[in-house]
Amino acid sequence: MTHLNFWFDPISPFAHLAFERMPQALEGLSYSVTYRPVLFAGLLAHWGQKGPAEIESKRAWTFRQVHWLAHRHGIVLQTPAQHPFNPLAHLRLLLACAPEGGTPSRHVCEAVLRRVWQGGGDANEPTRLAALTRELAPRIDPGDESIKRALKAAAANAIALGIFGVPTVEVEGRLFWGLDSLDMLAACLRGDPWFDSGVWEAEGAPRPGIRREVRDGATAPPEMGSR
């Protein structure tokens, strides 16, 4: 049996879609999953990226695409009333529901993701959060300092692995990012010989190229940065 680590943040519609889609994508394979909540904003800050919802034209495309993908795969999805939103309450709740030193169950992750991505309400509306907390009955107060430390540690661990986005599935040191990587993940688990051909390693190696420069808080195009 192969073990998978599913890194996700409830703020991501792709995390919701991948969570719902993964059992079908990996049907017939022998695997187990550990679900690992992580703050997406922390990954973005570390790698110097913007989230797709922070660029208006990209936000518009992203939500059109995720609704198409939900339609295609028969997954219920309604965009929250406010997005992006602060997912810390949901991330802390996920960890607070986990056994001591452990990770949240699929049932708990499903409840949180569906509460965010079904119904179209405000994900952080206090009565909705309170109802979800009562439903899941966390082991410890989500505001406990140990939960905050665990979330920071999760981000540090994800960054150490090279994780830059969510959802990411980690298996035996390989990272599969995004909903559209599930077929690739399934091929890996089935023993597709491509993964032993050397292409994975060769194409993942750094290579020289033009780098953009940051000037006065703005990123200069490569041709400007080379003058």
C-alpha positions as CSV (number, residue, x, y, z in Angstrom):
1,M,0.0,0.0,0.0
2,T,1.4,3.4,-1.0
3,H,1.0,6.3,1.4
4,L,0.0,9.8,0.2
5,N,0.1,13.2,1.9
6,F,-2.6,15.5,0.7
7,W,-1.7,19.1,1.5
8,F,-4.6,21.6,1.2
9,D,-6.1,24.8,2.4
10,P,-10.0,25.2,2.4
11,I,-9.5,28.6,0.6
12,S,-8.7,26.8,-2.6
13,P,-11.5,25.6,-4.9
14,F,-9.0,23.2,-6.5
15,A,-8.4,21.7,-3.1
16,H,-12.1,21.0,-2.8
17,L,-12.4,19.6,-6.3
18,A,-9.3,17.4,-5.9
19,F,-10.5,16.1,-2.5
20,E,-13.8,15.1,-4.0
21,R,-12.3,13.7,-7.2
22,M,-9.3,11.7,-5.8
23,P,-11.2,8.5,-4.8
24,Q,-12.5,8.2,-8.4
25,A,-9.1,9.1,-10.0
26,L,-7.3,6.5,-7.9
27,E,-10.0,3.8,-8.0
28,G,-8.6,0.3,-7.9
29,L,-5.3,1.3,-6.4
30,S,-4.0,0.4,-2.9
31,Y,-3.2,3.6,-1.0
32,S,-3.7,5.5,2.3
33,V,-3.9,9.2,2.8
34,T,-2.9,11.7,5.4
35,Y,-4.6,15.0,5.1
36,R,-2.4,17.9,6.0
37,P,-3.9,21.4,6.3
38,V,-1.5,24.3,5.5
39,L,-1.9,28.0,5.1
40,F,-1.7,28.8,1.4
41,A,-0.9,32.4,2.0
42,G,2.2,31.4,3.9
43,L,3.4,29.4,0.9
44,L,2.7,32.4,-1.4
45,A,4.6,34.7,0.9
46,H,7.6,32.4,1.1
47,W,7.9,31.8,-2.7
48,G,7.0,35.4,-3.6
49,Q,3.8,34.7,-5.4
50,K,0.3,36.1,-5.6
51,G,-2.8,34.0,-5.3
52,P,-5.0,33.6,-8.3
53,A,-7.8,35.6,-6.6
54,E,-5.4,38.5,-6.1
55,I,-5.2,39.2,-9.9
56,E,-8.6,40.2,-11.1
57,S,-8.4,38.8,-14.6
58,K,-6.9,35.6,-13.3
59,R,-9.6,35.4,-10.6
60,A,-12.4,35.6,-13.2
61,W,-10.8,32.8,-15.2
62,T,-10.1,30.7,-12.2
63,F,-13.7,30.7,-11.0
64,R,-15.1,30.1,-14.5
65,Q,-12.7,27.1,-14.9
66,V,-13.4,25.6,-11.5
67,H,-17.2,25.7,-12.1
68,W,-16.7,24.1,-15.5
69,L,-14.6,21.4,-13.8
70,A,-17.2,20.9,-11.1
71,H,-19.8,20.5,-13.8
72,R,-17.6,18.1,-15.8
73,H,-16.9,15.8,-12.8
74,G,-20.4,16.1,-11.2
75,I,-19.1,17.8,-8.0
76,V,-21.2,20.3,-6.1
77,L,-19.5,23.7,-5.9
78,Q,-20.8,27.2,-5.1
79,T,-18.4,30.1,-4.7
80,P,-18.4,31.6,-1.2
81,A,-20.0,35.0,-0.9
82,Q,-16.6,36.5,-0.1
83,H,-13.4,35.2,-1.7
84,P,-10.6,35.4,-0.9
85,F,-11.4,35.0,2.8
86,N,-9.2,34.4,5.8
87,P,-9.1,30.6,6.2
88,L,-7.3,30.5,9.6
89,A,-10.5,29.6,11.6
90,H,-11.1,26.6,9.3
91,L,-7.4,25.5,9.3
92,R,-7.3,25.7,13.1
93,L,-10.6,23.8,13.4
94,L,-9.2,21.0,11.2
95,L,-6.2,20.6,13.4
96,A,-8.2,20.9,16.6
97,C,-10.3,17.9,15.5
98,A,-7.3,15.7,15.0
99,P,-6.0,13.3,17.6
100,E,-3.1,14.6,19.7
101,G,0.0,14.7,17.4
102,G,-2.1,13.5,14.5
103,T,-4.0,14.8,11.5
104,P,-7.7,15.3,10.7
105,S,-9.8,12.5,9.3
106,R,-11.3,12.5,5.8
107,H,-14.7,13.0,7.4
108,V,-13.6,16.2,9.2
109,C,-11.9,17.5,6.0
110,E,-15.0,16.8,4.0
111,A,-17.2,18.6,6.4
112,V,-15.0,21.7,6.4
113,L,-14.5,21.8,2.6
114,R,-18.1,21.3,1.9
115,R,-19.2,23.9,4.4
116,V,-16.9,26.4,2.5
117,W,-17.7,25.3,-1.1
118,Q,-21.3,24.4,-0.9
119,G,-24.2,26.8,-0.3
120,G,-22.5,30.0,-1.4
121,G,-22.5,31.7,2.0
122,D,-19.9,33.7,3.8
123,A,-17.3,31.1,4.9
124,N,-16.5,33.1,8.0
125,E,-20.0,34.0,9.0
126,P,-19.9,33.5,12.9
127,T,-23.1,31.4,13.1
128,R,-21.9,29.1,10.3
129,L,-18.5,28.7,11.9
130,A,-20.1,28.0,15.3
131,A,-22.5,25.4,13.8
132,L,-19.6,23.7,12.1
133,T,-17.5,23.7,15.3
134,R,-20.4,22.1,17.2
135,E,-20.9,19.5,14.5
136,L,-17.3,18.5,14.5
137,A,-16.7,18.7,18.3
138,P,-13.0,19.4,18.3
139,R,-10.7,17.7,20.8
140,I,-9.2,21.1,21.8
141,D,-10.1,24.8,21.5
142,P,-9.1,25.8,17.9
143,G,-7.6,29.0,19.4
144,D,-5.2,27.1,21.6
145,E,-1.6,28.0,21.2
146,S,-0.6,24.4,20.4
147,I,-2.9,24.6,17.3
148,K,-1.3,27.8,16.2
149,R,2.2,26.3,16.6
150,A,1.1,23.1,14.7
151,L,-0.1,25.3,11.8
152,K,3.2,27.2,11.6
153,A,5.0,23.9,11.7
154,A,2.9,22.5,8.9
155,A,3.9,25.5,6.7
156,A,7.5,25.0,7.5
157,N,7.3,21.3,6.7
158,A,5.5,22.0,3.4
159,I,8.1,24.6,2.4
160,A,10.9,22.2,3.2
161,L,9.4,19.7,0.8
162,G,9.2,22.3,-1.9
163,I,5.4,22.7,-1.9
164,F,4.4,26.0,-3.4
165,G,0.6,25.6,-4.0
166,V,-2.5,23.6,-3.0
167,P,-3.6,21.0,-3.4
168,T,-0.4,19.1,-3.5
169,V,-0.1,15.3,-3.1
170,E,3.3,14.1,-1.9
171,V,4.2,10.5,-2.5
172,E,7.6,9.0,-1.9
173,G,9.3,12.4,-2.3
174,R,7.4,13.3,-5.5
175,L,5.0,16.3,-5.6
176,F,1.8,16.3,-7.7
177,W,0.3,19.8,-7.7
178,G,-3.3,20.6,-8.6
179,L,-6.5,18.8,-9.6
180,D,-5.1,18.1,-13.1
181,S,-2.2,16.1,-11.7
182,L,-4.5,13.4,-10.4
183,D,-4.2,11.3,-13.6
184,M,-0.4,11.7,-13.4
185,L,-0.5,10.6,-9.8
186,A,-2.6,7.6,-10.7
187,A,-0.1,6.6,-13.4
188,C,2.7,6.8,-10.9
189,L,0.9,4.6,-8.5
190,R,0.2,2.1,-11.3
191,G,3.9,1.9,-12.0
192,D,4.0,3.7,-15.3
193,P,7.6,3.2,-16.6
194,W,7.9,6.9,-17.5
195,F,8.6,7.6,-13.9
196,D,11.7,5.5,-13.9
197,S,12.9,6.8,-17.3
198,G,14.9,9.7,-15.9
199,V,12.7,12.4,-17.3
200,W,11.2,13.3,-13.9
201,E,14.7,14.0,-12.5
202,A,16.1,15.7,-15.7
203,E,13.2,18.0,-16.2
204,G,13.1,18.9,-12.5
205,A,16.7,20.0,-12.5
206,P,17.6,23.7,-12.4
207,R,18.8,25.3,-15.6
208,P,20.2,28.7,-16.6
209,G,17.8,31.3,-17.9
210,I,16.8,35.0,-17.7
211,R,15.7,36.2,-14.2
212,R,13.4,39.2,-13.6
213,E,14.7,41.9,-11.3
214,V,12.7,43.7,-8.6
215,R,13.1,47.5,-8.6
216,D,11.4,49.8,-6.1
217,G,8.8,47.1,-5.3
218,A,8.0,46.5,-9.0
219,T,9.2,43.5,-11.1
220,A,11.1,44.5,-14.2
221,P,10.6,42.5,-17.5
222,P,13.7,40.4,-18.3
223,E,14.8,42.7,-21.2
224,M,14.7,45.7,-18.8
225,G,16.5,43.8,-16.1
226,S,19.4,42.9,-18.4
227,R,20.3,46.5,-19.4
